[in-house]
Each structure stands twice: as structure tokens, then as C-alpha cells.
Amino acid sequence: MIDCHRMKVDRMHKDDQDNGQGLIEFALVLPILLLLIIGALDYGFAFFMKVELENSAREGAFYMVYNSNEPGAFDEAKNRVQLEGGNAGITISLSDIDVVCMVGTVVDNTCPSNSTVIVTVRHQMPLAVDIFGNGPLELSSDARMRIP
């Protein structure tokens, strides 16, 4: 004769074991899953910052193309870079901005006609997850425009 009561009790006991197993598997996978999600968010934020640094450098170069002969043009170009970065929520220090005029391969900060203005912007982005211990991510961008 089949003991239905005993089979039911054995089945209930097995379900309790399965619930505990699922909880342990979830606890083992959760840190890896969170690491991947936070890493993806870091990557997306780095991409956003790179685009904004490019826009900031482009803004400074654009200013220099049309105002390179005015007194204080280099300082104003740096201010434009800071303002553009600030609009995106990025604080860029003046020491992280370089503005130079080049004639061929020679630096000529008088910015004559047909010279190239180069605006370089650097920024350090702290990472939310720094697995390899490399510290903040160094981002930089430059914009080059020809002065007519």
C-alpha cells in the first residue's frame, strides 16, 4: 500500500530545501550583477563626459577663430571652455585647458591668418568601481580649427 501522507511530507521538505538553495544562488550572483551594472553606468558617464569635453574644446576654438586678434582672447577662450563644461555640470579648472595657435608645426600665439588654433581640455573622472586600482579615469579632448 502507498503511504500518501509520507510522500506529501517528503515533498514539502524538498520544497523548503529548494527555497534556501535559490536564496544562496541569488546571494552569490548579486555582487557580480551589481558590479556589471555599476560598471555600465561608469562607462556611460565616461562617454557623456568625453562628449562634453569635446563640446567645450570646440566652443573655445570657435571663439578663437573669430576673436583671436582681440586682447585677452586666450583667457576668454578658456572662460568659454569653462562655461560650456559648467553648463553640463563638469568643473574644468583653468590649468586643465591649453589654447595655442600653430603655423605649420611652429607655435605662434599671434594667431596670424591661416594658422590653426588648438584647444585641449583635460579632466579626471572618479570611477564608482575601481577594480584594478588605476584611480580616476583621465579624459582629454582637443579641437582644431583654422583661422581664416
N, C-alpha and C positions, 0 to 999 in steps of 0.2 A: 504494500500500500504506500502511496506517495504522501509525504508529510508536507502539506501546503503551508502550514504555519512556519515551519523551519525554513522553507525556500524564501518566504516573504521576509523573514528576519535577516537571512543572509544577503538578500538583495538590498535591503535598507542599509546594512552595514557597509556594503560595497559602494553605495552612493555617497556615504559620508567620507570614505577614503578618496573618492574622485574629486569631491569639492575641495579638500585640502590640497590635492595634487595641483589642481588648477590655480589655486592661490599661490602656491610656491612657484609654479612656472611663470605666473604674472610678475611676481616679485623679482625673479631672475631677469626677465626681459625688460622690465620697466626702465632701469637705468640706461640700458643701451638705446632704447627707444627715445628717451628724453635727450640723450646725448646727440642723437641724429637730428632731432627736431631743433634743438638749440643751435647746433652746427649749421643747419639750413638757414635759420634766422640770421646768424652771423654772416653767412655768405651773402644773403640778400641785402643786409645792411651795408656790407662792404661794397657791393655793386652800386647801391644807391649813393654812397659817399664818393665813389670813383666818378660817377656821372656828375655829381655836384661839383667836384673839384675841377672837372673838365669845363663845366659851365663857368665857374669862377675865373679860371685862367683865360677862357675865351672872352669874358667880359673885360678883363684887364687889357688884353691885347687889342680888342676892338676900340677901347678908349685911346690907347696909344697910337693907333693908326690915324686917327683924325685929330689928335691933340698933342702930338709928340714935340712940337716946337714951342709949346707954352711953358712958362716957368712952373716948376713943381709937377710936371706931367708924370714923372716916375712915382712920386708919392701919391698922387691922385689915382694912378692906375692900381697901386697897392690897396688904396682905400676902396676902390671899386671891387677888387677881388674879395676883400673882407666883407663888404656889404652883400655881395652875391652869396657868399658862403653863409653869412648870418641869416639871410632870408630862408635858407634851407636848414637852419639850426646847427650849422657847423661853425665852431670858433677857430678861425685861422689867425695865427699870430703874424706880425709883420716880418719876423725873422724866417718864416716859412715861405715867403714869397720872393721870387727873384724876377726882375724885369731888366732885360738887356736888349740892345739893338745891335744887329750884326750886319756888316757889309762883307759879303762873302763868308770868310771864316774868321774875320777880324772883328773884335768888339769895338763899336763906335757909338757911344751913347749920345752923340749929337743927333742921331737918327736922321740922316740925310734921305733924300728921295731914293726909292728903290732899295732901301735897306729892309731887313726883316726884324720885326720885334718878336722876342720870345719871352713869354710869361710862364714861369714854373711855380707850381703850388705843391707843397708837401703837407701831409697830415698823418698823425698817428692815431689809429683806431684801436681802442682796447677791445679785446675779444672776450665774449661771455664765457667761452670754453677754450682754455688754452691747454690742450692736451700735451703738446710737445714742449711746452715751456719756452716758446720763442718770444714771448712778450707781445706788445702791441703790434698790430699789422701796419707796416709802412706803406702808405699810399702816396702817389705823386702823379701829377698830370702837367702837361705843358701845352701851350697854344702858340702857334707861329702864324704871323700874318705879315704880308708885305705892305710897306708904307708906300703909297702912291707918289 
